[in-house]
């Protein structure tokens, strides 16, 4: 379970990097959408990597990382244009 959570977190991190690189090109409207998707990818990385850390060591920083990821996701979804 821990390896699956870590793998999904890494995939979210890679997608965030790709979206951040492509953020440099495009029109203004598509930039806003890409930025929103990058923020969702970053929050997913925080959630899954924090969950994997918490399951591994029962460290409170892993749980805090997941909570911050959920808060960031909620803020992004309420402010996003899609």
C-alpha positions as a Markdown table, in Angstrom:
| # | Residue | x | y | z |
|---|---|---|---|---|
| 1 | Unk | 0.0 | 0.0 | 0.0 |
| 2 | Unk | 2.8 | 2.4 | 0.9 |
| 3 | Unk | 4.6 | 1.7 | -2.4 |
| 4 | Unk | 1.4 | 2.4 | -4.4 |
| 5 | Unk | 0.8 | 5.7 | -2.5 |
| 6 | Unk | 4.4 | 6.7 | -3.2 |
| 7 | Unk | 4.2 | 5.8 | -6.9 |
| 8 | Unk | 1.0 | 7.8 | -7.3 |
| 9 | Unk | 2.6 | 10.7 | -5.5 |
| 10 | Unk | 5.6 | 10.6 | -7.8 |
| 11 | Unk | 3.3 | 10.5 | -10.9 |
| 12 | Unk | 1.5 | 13.6 | -9.5 |
| 13 | Unk | 4.9 | 15.3 | -9.0 |
| 14 | Unk | 6.0 | 14.6 | -12.6 |
| 15 | Unk | 2.7 | 15.8 | -14.0 |
| 16 | Unk | 3.1 | 19.0 | -12.0 |
| 17 | Unk | 6.5 | 19.6 | -13.4 |
| 18 | Unk | 5.3 | 19.0 | -17.0 |
| 19 | Unk | 2.4 | 21.4 | -16.5 |
| 20 | Unk | 4.7 | 24.0 | -14.9 |
| 21 | Unk | 7.1 | 23.8 | -17.9 |
| 22 | Unk | 4.2 | 24.1 | -20.4 |
| 23 | Unk | 2.8 | 27.0 | -18.4 |
| 24 | Unk | 5.4 | 29.2 | -20.1 |
| 25 | Unk | 3.8 | 28.9 | -23.5 |
| 26 | Unk | 0.2 | 29.5 | -24.5 |
| 27 | Unk | -2.5 | 32.1 | -24.4 |
| 28 | Unk | -3.7 | 33.8 | -21.2 |
| 29 | Unk | -6.8 | 31.7 | -20.8 |
| 30 | Unk | -5.0 | 28.4 | -21.3 |
| 31 | Unk | -2.3 | 29.5 | -18.8 |
| 32 | Unk | -4.9 | 29.9 | -16.1 |
| 33 | Unk | -6.3 | 26.4 | -16.8 |
| 34 | Unk | -2.8 | 24.9 | -16.8 |
| 35 | Unk | -2.0 | 26.7 | -13.5 |
| 36 | Unk | -5.1 | 25.3 | -12.0 |
| 37 | Unk | -4.2 | 21.7 | -13.1 |
| 38 | Unk | -0.7 | 22.2 | -11.8 |
| 39 | Unk | -2.0 | 23.2 | -8.4 |
| 40 | Unk | -4.2 | 20.2 | -8.4 |
| 41 | Unk | -1.3 | 18.0 | -9.3 |
| 42 | Unk | 0.8 | 19.6 | -6.5 |
| 43 | Unk | -2.0 | 19.0 | -4.0 |
| 44 | Unk | -2.2 | 15.3 | -5.1 |
| 45 | Unk | 1.5 | 14.9 | -4.7 |
| 46 | Unk | 1.3 | 16.3 | -1.2 |
| 47 | Unk | -1.6 | 14.0 | -0.3 |
| 48 | Unk | -0.2 | 10.8 | -1.6 |
| 49 | Unk | 3.5 | 11.4 | -0.6 |
| 50 | Unk | 2.3 | 12.5 | 2.9 |
| 51 | Unk | 0.1 | 9.5 | 3.2 |
| 52 | Unk | 3.0 | 7.2 | 2.3 |
| 53 | Unk | 5.3 | 8.9 | 4.8 |
| 54 | Unk | 2.7 | 8.7 | 7.5 |
| 55 | Unk | 2.1 | 4.9 | 6.9 |
| 56 | Unk | 5.8 | 4.3 | 7.0 |
| 57 | Unk | 6.9 | 6.1 | 10.1 |
| 58 | Unk | 3.6 | 7.3 | 11.8 |
| 59 | Unk | 5.2 | 10.8 | 11.6 |
| 60 | Unk | 2.9 | 13.7 | 12.2 |
| 61 | Unk | 4.6 | 15.6 | 9.3 |
| 62 | Unk | 3.2 | 13.1 | 6.9 |
| 63 | Unk | -0.3 | 13.7 | 8.2 |
| 64 | Unk | 0.2 | 17.4 | 8.1 |
| 65 | Unk | 1.4 | 17.2 | 4.5 |
| 66 | Unk | -1.8 | 15.3 | 3.6 |
| 67 | Unk | -4.0 | 17.9 | 5.4 |
| 68 | Unk | -2.3 | 20.8 | 3.6 |
| 69 | Unk | -2.8 | 18.9 | 0.3 |
| 70 | Unk | -6.5 | 18.6 | 0.9 |
| 71 | Unk | -6.8 | 22.3 | 1.9 |
| 72 | Unk | -4.9 | 23.3 | -1.2 |
| 73 | Unk | -7.1 | 21.1 | -3.4 |
| 74 | Unk | -10.3 | 22.6 | -1.9 |
| 75 | Unk | -9.0 | 26.2 | -2.4 |
| 76 | Unk | -7.9 | 25.4 | -6.0 |
| 77 | Unk | -11.3 | 23.7 | -6.9 |
| 78 | Unk | -13.3 | 26.7 | -5.5 |
| 79 | Unk | -11.2 | 29.2 | -7.4 |
| 80 | Unk | -10.6 | 27.4 | -10.6 |
| 81 | Unk | -12.1 | 28.4 | -13.9 |
| 82 | Unk | -13.3 | 25.0 | -14.9 |
